[in-house]
Amino acid sequence: MTPEQRTKASTDLTLTYLGNYFPSWRLTKVLANKKLLNERYSFYKDISKIVRQLDDIEGEATIAQEIQNGIIFDSIAECIQYIEDLFALIKASRNPDYFIKNIVTYNAGTVTNTVKSFKLDRGSISRAFHFPIDLKIVNLKDKELYNKGVDDLIQLIIDLKEFYYDFLFFYTQYKHGLAVGMRPHGNLYNKDQIEKDKNGEFEFSPVVYDNMNLKAASKKGTFNIKVGVMMPGFTENVRPFIGHLEKSNNFLRIVYPPNYPNFTYKLLIDTAYKTRTCLNVFIANFSHAIMPKNESNKFQLPCDDFTKNEYIVCNY
């Protein structure tokens, strides 16, 4: 197989892969989960009878607490995986002749490193999203539009990286061992609390568990002195030995979201929309970059409103 034959074969396979890609799938999941949250008492009414906690006779407290929190954690996981999808594609596209090999089989840890090490400058953005950075644009309006599109794309990646840093630990705790607070403080909601939840009077705030001592947790980024230390299960058997348990990384501590207590589901929806926008920009540009040379040269950049599936198309 000659290098030219490999490139042509890889181009066909890559375009087939990208043509079957659905950039809106995880956005669909996040929006569907929001709908489930809004309709949880009717949707989960029958299911709750099967899965309810043993101390929950009616099953509604399970809906208000465990099921609601579980849906939120599931959406956080979708957002983290969404961002990893994007950076997996970016990484695989660095070697177009082996794109299929690198995107279908890849190491998750490598993708995490790609997200964390990605540089937020115009050169890195243009290479990752396959558009020229050195275009000579004469028309002032076109130039402003181009620069605005590039700046918007950079800001989207800044936001996605920030979310990834903030919620990767939440994703890990949810994915491995379900080390999350499905009923964070251990108290079953009473009828009054359930009614308040139905009326939207409770603000939810997902929490996960950590076991690391405070020094190690501070270095790791899972302990925020502004929030303080919250330790559930602080019983008579635990209190006398908390120092020993803490030093041996064998105690429970609650980790709150970085924007606690102002966490809202809107953050997850916005993150999903932003990732979808970046995916569409990448797919359009990379698809065109590997097209046969007789195709016209063009690329796209995001528009102002990332919730709209609209883009700036540039021909050159």
C-alpha positions, 0 to 999 in steps of 0.5 A, a space after each residue: 500500500 503506497 502512502 497515496 493509497 493509504 491517504 485516499 482510503 483513510 479519507 473515504 473511511 474518515 468521511 464515512 465515519 463523520 457522515 454517520 456521527 451525530 454531534 447532538 446526541 449528548 445534547 439530546 441526553 442532557 435536554 431529555 434529562 431536564 425533561 425527566 426532572 420536570 416530569 419526574 413525579 409522573 414519569 417515575 411514579 410506577 418505577 419508584 414502587 420498584 426501586 424505592 428506598 426501604 424507608 420510603 413507603 410512598 416512593 415519592 421521597 426516592 423521586 425527590 432525592 435519589 432519582 433527582 440527584 441521579 439524573 443530575 449526575 448522569 447529565 454531568 457525566 454526559 457533559 464530561 464525555 461530550 467534551 472528551 468526544 471533542 478532544 478525542 476527535 481533535 487528537 485523532 485528526 492530528 494524523 489523518 492517515 490513521 484517524 480511524 485507528 486513533 478515534 475508534 480505539 483510544 486511551 481515555 487517560 490520553 484524552 484527559 491529558 489532551 484536554 488539560 494540556 490544550 493551549 488557548 491561543 489562535 495557533 492551537 485553535 486553528 490547527 485543532 479546528 482545521 482553518 487558516 489563521 494567516 488569511 489576508 482579508 481585505 474587506 473590513 466587515 469580513 475581517 471583523 466577522 472572522 476575528 469575532 468567530 475565532 475569539 468566540 471559538 476560543 472562549 467556548 474552549 475556555 469554558 469547556 476546559 473550565 467545566 472539565 476541570 471543575 466536574 471531572 472529579 464528580 464524573 469519576 465518583 459517579 462512574 466508579 463505585 457510585 461514590 456520590 451523595 444520592 441522599 447527601 445528608 441521610 435524611 428521608 424527606 417528609 411530606 412537607 419537604 416533598 411538596 416543597 420539592 414538587 413546587 420547585 422550592 428546593 434548590 438542588 446541589 449535587 455532592 460527591 464523596 472524597 476520602 483524601 486528607 485535607 492537605 492532599 485534597 487541597 492539592 488535588 482540588 477537591 477541598 475548598 476552604 471557602 466552603 469548609 469541611 462537611 463530614 457526614 456520618 459523624 457518629 460517636 464511633 467516628 468523632 474520637 478518631 477523626 484525626 486518625 481516619 483523616 490522616 489515613 484517607 479513610 473518612 467521608 467528606 462531602 465535595 460541593 460543586 465549585 459554584 456552590 450554592 449557585 449550581 443550576 441545571 442551566 450550566 449543564 445545558 449551556 455546556 452541552 450546547 457549547 460542545 455541540 457547537 465546537 463539534 460541528 465546527 470541527 467536523 465541517 472543517 476537518 471533513 473539508 480539509 481532507 477533501 480532494 484538492 479540487 474542492 473549494 476551500 472553505 471553513 466555518 466558525 461559530 456565531 454569537 448564539 451557541 444555542 443556535 445551530 448556525 455558523 459563519 461560513 468562510 470561503 477562500 
